[in-house]
Amino acid sequence: MNDPVTPIAPIAPSNAAADHAKARFIRRMFDTIAPDYDRLNTWVSFGMDRLWRRRAAGAMPLEGWIADWCAGTGALARVYLRRRGSRGRVVLCDFSSEMERLSDGMFTPAERSRVCYVCCDVTRPPFRDQVFAGQMMGFSLRNLISRPQFFQEAHRCAAPNGQGALLDLSSPGFGPWRWLCRLHFGIIAPLIVRLVARRGEFAYRYLSESIFRHASPREIVSEIKTAGFADARHDSLAGGIGVIFRWGPK
């Protein structure tokens, strides 16, 4: 199995986005909420995040190198590693050093032998061409500085017949359901954060607002196809609250 962590250029990947205002905000935000992030995601989503992660991880091949983009504490990677029959190795990519620090203690020794953490800007990843058999992401597309640039890099890094599953939240198209989601994510979710975590409320207000500023699933599928994944498509979850963007064999 080839090593995908060899840099493709003499850059410092952890500082690639350091001068971008949004990147600085996103990094500070996730460093702040890192200790509570996984637990609060489950509270805020009423446990649906766990089901959705299993579905995204289930779309990954059982062997080869798997990229977990914007990996955070490795919640999605852990689902993949604990999937029956999985033998692949996972590269966790994120630019939050606090997320990286916390992730190390969340894997068993056997799991830790199958993962490595690369601190980098995922729109400029330091990996060779055509190295990843699978690529996955959990709830981070709307935080990227440039989705098109990320998709281009994902296509460059994809092995022939590679598979992708990018999980994110979305805004439902059905009016009443959309209104209820605005109520939940705009008011109830930040309140839960205030009561349970007592920190990071600003982060969840931003994350809630970002859902409804996000491009539509059709627009994002079009961006993925433009990057080179001709078979890109999306699966709607829970009436449009969640979505998985996919490519590769069906």
C-alpha positions as CSV (number, residue, x, y, z in Angstrom):
1,M,0.0,0.0,0.0
2,N,1.5,3.3,-1.0
3,D,2.0,6.0,1.6
4,P,-0.3,9.0,0.7
5,V,1.2,11.4,3.2
6,T,4.2,12.5,1.1
7,P,3.8,16.2,0.4
8,I,3.3,17.1,-3.3
9,A,4.9,20.5,-2.8
10,P,7.3,22.2,-0.3
11,I,4.5,23.9,1.6
12,A,3.5,24.0,5.3
13,P,0.0,22.5,4.9
14,S,-1.1,23.4,8.4
15,N,-0.6,27.1,7.6
16,A,-2.1,27.0,4.0
17,A,-5.2,28.9,5.0
18,A,-3.8,30.9,7.9
19,D,-4.1,34.3,6.4
20,H,-7.8,33.9,5.3
21,A,-10.2,35.6,7.7
22,K,-12.8,32.9,7.4
23,A,-10.2,30.2,8.0
24,R,-9.0,32.0,11.1
25,F,-12.6,32.2,12.4
26,I,-13.4,28.6,11.6
27,R,-10.2,27.3,13.2
28,R,-10.8,29.4,16.4
29,M,-14.4,28.2,16.5
30,F,-13.6,24.5,16.3
31,D,-10.7,24.8,18.8
32,T,-13.3,26.4,21.2
33,I,-16.0,23.8,20.9
34,A,-13.8,20.7,20.3
35,P,-14.3,19.1,23.8
36,D,-18.1,19.2,23.4
37,Y,-18.5,18.9,19.6
38,D,-19.4,15.3,19.1
39,R,-21.7,15.2,22.1
40,L,-23.5,18.3,21.2
41,N,-24.0,17.2,17.6
42,T,-25.8,14.2,18.9
43,W,-28.0,16.3,21.2
44,V,-28.8,18.9,18.5
45,S,-29.6,16.3,15.8
46,F,-31.6,14.1,18.2
47,G,-29.2,11.2,17.5
48,M,-29.6,11.3,13.7
49,D,-26.0,12.2,13.2
50,R,-25.0,8.7,14.3
51,L,-27.3,7.0,11.8
52,W,-26.1,9.3,9.0
53,R,-22.4,8.7,9.8
54,R,-23.0,4.9,9.5
55,R,-24.6,5.5,6.1
56,A,-21.7,7.6,4.9
57,A,-19.0,5.3,6.3
58,G,-20.9,2.4,4.8
59,A,-20.4,3.8,1.3
60,M,-16.6,3.5,1.7
61,P,-14.6,0.6,0.3
62,L,-13.4,-2.0,2.8
63,E,-9.8,-1.7,1.7
64,G,-7.3,0.9,0.7
65,W,-6.5,4.4,1.9
66,I,-9.5,6.4,3.1
67,A,-9.4,10.2,3.4
68,D,-11.5,11.7,6.2
69,W,-11.6,15.4,5.2
70,C,-12.3,17.9,8.1
71,A,-12.1,14.9,10.4
72,G,-12.4,16.7,13.7
73,T,-12.1,14.2,16.5
74,G,-12.5,11.3,14.1
75,A,-16.1,10.4,14.8
76,L,-16.7,9.4,11.2
77,A,-13.4,7.5,11.0
78,R,-14.3,5.5,14.1
79,V,-17.5,4.4,12.5
80,Y,-15.6,3.2,9.4
81,L,-12.9,1.4,11.5
82,R,-15.6,-0.4,13.5
83,R,-17.6,-1.4,10.4
84,R,-17.6,-5.2,9.9
85,G,-15.0,-6.3,7.4
86,S,-13.2,-2.9,7.1
87,R,-9.5,-3.3,6.5
88,G,-8.6,0.2,5.2
89,R,-6.5,2.8,6.7
90,V,-7.8,6.3,7.4
91,V,-6.0,9.6,7.0
92,L,-7.7,12.2,9.2
93,C,-7.3,15.7,7.7
94,D,-8.2,18.9,9.7
95,F,-6.6,22.2,10.5
96,S,-7.8,22.4,14.1
97,S,-5.0,21.4,16.4
98,E,-7.3,21.0,19.3
99,M,-9.5,18.5,17.4
100,E,-6.3,16.6,16.6
101,R,-5.2,16.6,20.2
102,L,-8.6,15.3,21.4
103,S,-8.9,12.7,18.7
104,D,-5.8,10.7,19.8
105,G,-7.5,9.4,23.0
106,M,-10.7,8.4,21.2
107,F,-9.3,5.4,19.3
108,T,-8.5,2.0,20.6
109,P,-4.9,0.9,20.2
110,A,-5.9,-1.4,17.3
111,E,-7.7,1.5,15.6
112,R,-4.8,3.9,16.2
113,S,-2.6,1.6,14.2
114,R,-4.8,2.2,11.2
115,V,-5.1,6.0,11.3
116,C,-2.8,9.0,11.0
117,Y,-3.7,12.7,11.5
118,V,-2.5,15.4,9.0
119,C,-3.0,19.0,10.0
120,C,-3.8,20.7,6.7
121,D,-6.1,22.9,4.8
122,V,-8.2,20.4,2.8
123,T,-8.4,22.8,-0.2
124,R,-4.6,22.3,-0.5
125,P,-3.9,18.8,0.8
126,P,-0.3,17.4,0.7
127,F,-1.1,14.1,-1.0
128,R,-0.1,12.4,-4.2
129,D,-2.4,11.9,-7.1
130,Q,-4.9,9.0,-7.3
131,V,-4.1,7.7,-3.8
132,F,-7.5,7.5,-2.0
133,A,-9.8,4.6,-2.6
134,G,-12.4,6.4,-0.6
135,Q,-13.1,9.9,0.6
136,M,-15.6,11.0,3.3
137,M,-16.5,14.1,5.2
138,G,-18.9,14.8,8.1
139,F,-20.8,18.1,8.3
140,S,-18.1,20.4,7.0
141,L,-18.7,21.3,3.3
142,R,-20.4,24.6,4.2
143,N,-17.3,25.7,6.2
144,L,-14.9,25.4,3.4
145,I,-13.2,28.5,2.0
146,S,-13.6,27.2,-1.6
147,R,-15.8,24.2,-2.3
148,P,-14.8,24.1,-6.0
149,Q,-11.1,24.0,-5.1
150,F,-11.7,21.2,-2.6
151,F,-13.6,19.2,-5.2
152,Q,-10.8,19.6,-7.7
153,E,-8.3,18.4,-5.1
154,A,-10.6,15.5,-4.1
155,H,-10.7,14.5,-7.8
156,R,-6.9,14.7,-8.1
157,C,-6.4,12.5,-5.0
158,A,-9.1,10.0,-6.0
159,A,-7.9,6.5,-7.1
160,P,-9.5,5.0,-10.2
161,N,-13.0,3.8,-9.3
162,G,-12.7,5.6,-6.0
163,Q,-15.7,6.3,-3.9
164,G,-16.9,9.4,-2.1
165,A,-19.5,10.2,0.6
166,L,-19.7,13.7,1.9
167,L,-22.2,14.2,4.7
168,D,-23.7,17.6,5.6
169,L,-26.7,19.4,6.8
170,S,-29.1,21.0,4.3
171,S,-32.1,23.3,4.1
172,P,-35.3,21.4,3.3
173,G,-37.3,22.5,0.3
174,F,-40.7,21.9,1.8
175,G,-41.9,25.2,3.4
176,P,-43.3,24.1,6.8
177,W,-40.5,21.7,7.3
178,R,-37.9,24.4,6.4
179,W,-39.6,26.7,9.0
180,L,-39.4,24.1,11.7
181,C,-35.7,23.5,10.9
182,R,-35.0,27.2,11.1
183,L,-36.7,27.3,14.5
184,H,-34.7,24.3,15.7
185,F,-31.2,25.2,14.4
186,G,-31.6,29.0,14.9
187,I,-33.1,29.1,18.4
188,I,-33.3,25.6,20.1
189,A,-29.9,24.3,19.1
190,P,-28.0,27.4,20.5
191,L,-30.1,27.2,23.6
192,I,-29.1,23.5,24.1
193,V,-25.5,24.5,23.7
194,R,-25.8,27.3,26.3
195,L,-27.4,25.0,28.8
196,V,-25.3,21.9,28.3
197,A,-21.8,23.2,27.3
198,R,-21.8,26.8,28.5
199,R,-19.3,27.7,25.8
200,G,-19.3,27.9,22.0
201,E,-22.8,29.3,21.6
202,F,-21.4,31.7,19.0
203,A,-20.2,28.7,17.0
204,Y,-23.5,27.0,16.9
205,R,-25.2,30.2,15.9
206,Y,-22.8,30.5,13.0
207,L,-23.2,26.8,12.1
208,S,-27.0,27.2,12.2
209,E,-27.0,30.2,10.0
210,S,-24.6,28.6,7.5
211,I,-27.1,25.8,6.8
212,F,-29.5,28.2,5.3
213,R,-26.9,30.2,3.4
214,H,-25.5,26.9,1.9
215,A,-25.9,26.1,-1.8
216,S,-28.6,23.7,-2.8
217,P,-27.8,20.0,-3.2
218,R,-28.3,20.3,-6.9
219,E,-25.8,23.2,-7.1
220,I,-23.2,21.3,-5.1
221,V,-23.7,18.1,-7.3
222,S,-23.0,20.3,-10.3
223,E,-19.8,21.6,-8.7
224,I,-18.7,18.0,-8.0
225,K,-19.4,17.0,-11.6
226,T,-17.5,20.1,-12.9
227,A,-14.4,18.9,-10.8
228,G,-14.5,15.6,-12.8
229,F,-16.8,13.2,-10.9
230,A,-19.3,12.7,-13.7
231,D,-21.4,10.2,-11.7
232,A,-21.9,12.6,-8.7
233,R,-25.3,12.4,-7.0
234,H,-26.9,13.1,-3.7
235,D,-29.1,11.2,-1.2
236,S,-31.6,13.2,0.9
237,L,-31.9,12.4,4.6
238,A,-34.8,13.1,7.0
239,G,-36.8,15.1,4.5
240,G,-33.9,17.2,3.4
241,I,-32.3,18.1,6.8
242,G,-29.3,16.0,5.8
243,V,-27.6,15.1,2.6
244,I,-24.9,12.8,1.4
245,F,-23.0,13.7,-1.8
246,R,-21.7,10.6,-3.5
247,W,-19.6,9.5,-6.4
248,G,-18.2,6.2,-7.5
249,P,-19.7,2.8,-8.1
250,K,-23.4,2.5,-7.0
